[in-house]
Amino acid sequence: MLLALWPQGWSRQQRSNATLVAALVLMVLALSLLGQLLSFFPDPIGPNAQAFSEGARTTLWLTLVSGAVGLVLGTAAALARTARWTAVRWMAGVYIWAIRGTPLLVQILFVYFALPVLVPGLNLPDFAAAVVALGLNVGAYNAEALRAGLLAVPRGQTEAAKALGLGRMHVFLDVVFPQAFKISLPPLVSNFVALLKDSSLAYAIGVVELTNVGNRIQSATFQPIATLTTVAITYLLLTTLVTQVSNAVEYRFDVEGRNR
């Protein structure tokens, strides 16, 4: 959307930078002005405008932190899945199998309620528990996306780099991983956008994010249509802005000449 606004003569880097800056500025403005904008609406939205604004900020912050955790975990799990040691591959495979095979809501409840029982003394606050559960979940999906990218890099690239005298670490960091990351970028972006919506399940353990705010207000006012419509539109606004940021990143790393 924003990419189409810039002059055709601009380079890929200029268009990407302009889109990224514009999307971030719009996101900051949207979060800053959301409460003021909603305050003009009639009851029950106007009197609770500040609560909606704070819930939206909590949702975005939860998504960013969980997404960072998930990217680190996904990278580690993808490397483990392609390692030469069978035990490491097996442990990574069990992690991905368990996470992808169980509902996210169950994982959030498990981390918050069951983990302190299994590990006495580990009583995570609701926000931290949500970050752990969401990070573990998106990390498993990121791992498969990155593993597909690693396997898609032609073996000849590695052999050519070794023939030039590059060490194993330099071959991976300078040759293999940049190409694998570029290949994996579209599903990674999709996972991040999905994470923003999945963060709504954190309401189950008391995190006061956007869905929790909407649920509390509609329970108190008995006006679900106006309340839930506001929640849905706010999510739509957040996902649209996050998508613009991710599109700018994806456009920057795309194959040269593929997009105009």
Buried (B, 14 or more C-beta within 10 A) or exposed (E): EBBEEBEEEEEBEEBBBBBBEBBBEBBEEBBEEBBEEBBEBEEBBEBBBBBBBBBBBBBBBBBBBBBEBBBEBBBBBBBBBBEEEEEBBEBBBEBBEEBEEEEBBEBBBBBBEEBBEEEEEEEBEBBBBBBBBBBBBBBBBBBBBBBBBBEEBEEEEBEEBBEEEBEEEEBBEEBBBEBBBBBBBEBBBBBBBBBBBBBBBBBBBBBBBBBBBBBBBBEEBEEBEBBBEBBEEBBEBBBBBBBBBBBBBBBBEBEEEEEE
